[in-house]
Amino acid sequence: MITLTQLGYLTAVERFGNFHQAAKSCFVTQPTLSMQIKKLEDDLGIVIFDRSTQPVSPTPIGRLILDQSRLVLSQAAKIEEIVNLTKDELSGELRLAVIPTMSPYLVPLFLNELQNQCPQLQLSVEEARTTEIIEGLNRNKYDVGLLATPLGESSLVEHFIFNEAFYVYAAKGSDIAVSAEVDDTSLKDEHLLLLTEGHCLREQTLRVCRGRRSRATNTGGLSFSSGSLETLCRLVERGQGYTVIPELAVSGQARRQGVVVPFKEPVPTREVSLVVHRSFARQKLLTKLLAVISSSLPSSVTKDPRRQRTVPLA
């Protein structure tokens, strides 16, 4: 009979690519872990791991077994979540993933209040890109994602929080800086500073500044290979060009030396949502998290949506 313990051992070996490290993470000896995995392979009549490789890698059938193992372990963990729901408890672990262009500006706004209202909650926050968060939610690495939407993922459920306006950030004395408002059609490609590939804000910036074209071509401008929006802002302040920043980043750093210029209406925005896997069972906690974040936002994000246009992710 297959046990949850055996499935846990399988996923640990996949994660570490090493039986010794996997055993340590499961708090058992390596012989114990190896014996249980070998017993499972014998019972099923298959080989799950190719032990001749370093790191250890799953066989083709092993990958299928591991995919199903993660799903089974995830569903088994829901049992405890359901019990906590019936006890009306806002406790236990919550693994929150946030995209890097949102985390430094949004998380500090609500973190203290969430801890005050849910003192028994064991919260861990990790920065990750959109694709990593989607994969993490599907693989039960994360419980909740805080990111730009819509994602178009049938396995995930999106809970809208707010629309965040985009602004142009330019150096003092530049042509853009002296403008009261910016028309996105007048922005020049060669002066645009971008985040590296893989950041959703990069794709949205390209759509805003290049007639909403999705293809991220470079016509000679500087594309700085960094995941840090603040690094781009420092380059702007040195006269290297301009970039696009989200609304919360405008007030998120007190020492800005550049000029923030709004777009003409309809203002381009990004939709911000909490995202969970469709099997997520902790609805009371999700409701609390949504309420705390919403109440922590500055009033400026509650603009009339008729004056805005949401910029797609891709």
N, C-alpha and C positions, 0 to 999 in steps of 0.2 A: 504493500500500500504506500502510495506517495504521501509524504508528510510536508507540512508547511516549513518545518525545519530544514528539510532537504532542499526545498525550493529556495529558501533563504541562503543556504550554502552556495547554490548555483549562482545566484545573482552576485554574491560576494566575490566569487572567483572571477566572474566576468568583469566586475568593477575594478579589481586590483590586478588581474592578469597573473596572479601568483597565489598558489595554495597557502603558502606560509602567511602572507599578509591577510588573506581572506579569513584564515582561521583565527588570527589575532583580533580581527574586527568582529568576529562572532563569539569571541571569548571561549574558544574551545582549542584543543590541541590539533596540530596539523593531521596526525594519524586519524583522529576522530572524524574530521571534516572529509578527508580523502576517502575513508572507508564508507561513509554515508553516500558520497557521490558515486563511488564505484558500485555500491549496492543498488542505487537507483538506475545506473546504466545497465547493470546486469538484469534487473527486473524488467526493464523496458526493452532490452536487447539491442541497444544502440550505444554509440560513443558520443557523449555530449561535448567533451573538450579534447582538443588535439594537444597532448602533453609534450609533443616533440618540439613545439615552438616556444619561443621566449619573446614576449610574454605568452602565457597560455591563451589559446584562442578557441572559440567555439567552432564546432563543425557545422556544416550547412543545416543538418537536422537539429543540432544543438542550438542554433540561433532561433529556430522556431520554438523549441522548448523554453528557451529563456524569455522570449516575448510573452508566451503564455504564463510563465512563472511570475513575471512582474505583474501581469493582470490579476492573477489569482491572489498574490500577496496584497495587492492594492485593495481588492474587494474584501479580503479577510480583515484588513485594517479598518474598513468601514464599520464593522460590527461594534468596535469600541467607540467609534464616533457616534453611532446611533444610540448607544447606551448613555454617553455623555449628554446627548440631546434630551433624552428622557429625564435626566437629572437636572436639566436646566443649568448647566455649568459652562462658563466661559473660561475654560482652563485647557491644559494640555499644550502640545506643541503646535505652532503655526509657522509654516515655512513660506515666507513671502519673497517673491522675486520681482525686481523692479528694473526697468530699462535705465541705462546710465544717464540718459539725457533728462530723466525725470527724478531719479533718486535723490540727488543732492538738494533739490529745490522743494520737492513735495514731502518726502519722508519726515524731515524735521518739523514740518507744520503739524503733523498729527501724532507723532510717535509718543510724546509724553502723555498726551490725553488718552491714547489707547492704553498705555500702561497704567494710568490712574484708574480707568474704568474697568480694566481687566487685569487686576494684579496677579492672578494665578496663571495668566497666559505666558507660555514660554515662546517668545517671538524671536525668530531668526530672519534677518533680512539679507538678501544677496542681490548684487547687481548682475544682470545678464542681458544679452541681446534678445530681441524678439523671437528669433528662431530657436534660441536656447530655452527660452521660457515655454514656448509651445511644446517642445520636446520634453521638457521637465515636467510639465503638467500632465502630459500623456503617459509619462513613465513613472509618475508618482514621486518625482524628486522634489517638486514644489506643490504646495497646497493652493496657493493663490498667486496670480500674476497681476501686476499693476503696470499697464502699458497702453500704447496707442492702439486704437481699434478703428474700424472693424477688421477682424482677422480672416473671416470666412472659413473657420475650422468647425466642422460638424461635431467633433468630439468635445468641444469647449462651449461654455456658456459665458456670455459677456454681460456685465452689469454696468451700465453707463453711469459716470459720475459727473463729468463736466466737459465743456469744450474750452480748449486753451488756445488763445490767439498767438499768432506768430508776429515777430517784429524784426526789422532789419537793424543790425548792429554795425555801426560804421565809425571810422576814426574822426576825431574832431577836425574841422576844417575841410573835410572831403565834400565832394559834390552832393553826396547823399545826405550828409549830416545837416546841411543847411535847408533841407526840404522839410516842409510841415508834414507831408505824407508821401508815401512811395507807391508808384504804380508798378506792379510786378513786371509789366512788359518793357519797362525802361531800364531794368537792371542788366548789367553787362556780365556775360559769362566769365570773361578773363579776370575779373576781380573777385570772383566768388570763392570763398574758403569753405571746404566741405569736410565732414567727418569721413573716416575711412569706410570702405565697403562693409555692409552688414548692419549698419545702423539705420533704423527706419527713418530717423530724422534727416538723414542724408537724402533718401529718396523723396521725402516730402519737400525738402528744400529745393531739390531739382524741379519738382513739379511746380512749386510756387514761382521760382525765378526763371524758368525756361518754358514758359507757356504751358505748364503742366504736362510736359513730356516726361514719360517714365524712364526713358533710356538715359543712363548716367554716363554720357559722353563727356570728355574733357577737351576743351578747345584751347588749351594753353594756360588755363588758370592754375592756381596752386591748390592741390588736393592733399591736405596734410594728413598723413597716416597716423591718426591718433583717435582714441575713443573718447577724448576729453573735449567737451564743448568749451570749457574754460580755457584750454590751450588755444583754441581758435580765437577766443575773445582777446587773449593777450596779443596774438598776432595782429588782429584788427587794430588794436590800440597802438601798435608799432607802424601802422600805415600800410600793412600788407594786403588790404582789400576789405571786404565786408563779409558778414555771414548772417544767418537767420537764427534767431533764438526764440524759444517758447516764452510765454508770458511770465511764468513763475521764475524764470531765470533773470528777468529784468530786475526784480527786487531781491533775488536770492543772493546777490553779491553786492555788498555795500561799497566796495572800492572800485567800481567800474569807472574807467577813464575815457570810454568812448561815448557815442551818442546813440540813443535808442529812438528809432523812427518808426511810426506805425504805418501799416499798409492802408491804402484807400479801401473803402467798402465796395463789395462785401469782403470783410476781413478774412484772410485764410486762417484756419484753425486746425488743431488736431483733436480728435475725440479721445478722451481718457476714460478707461474702464477698469474695473476689477474683473479678472477672468479666472474661472475655475473649470475643472473637468466636470462633465455632465453627471458623474457619479458622486460629486462632492455632497456630503450629507450634513455638514455643520451649518445649517441655514441661519441659526440664531447668531452664531459668530460672524457669518458673512454680513448679516443685516447690521450688526454692531459696527463692523469695520467700515461699511459703506457710510453709516451715519456719522462716525467720528471723522472720517476723511472729509465728507461734505461740509460738516460744521467748522472744519479747520481752514477752509479755503478763504482767501481774500474775496471781498465782494466784487472785485473787478472781473472775475471769471464768469459772472452771471449775466453776461451781455445778451442782448436780444439776438437769438439765433438767426433771425431774418437778415441781420446785418453781417452774417458770417457765411463762410463756405468751408466745409470740412475737406481737407486735403487727403486723398487716398494714400494708403501705405505703399502701393505698387501699381 
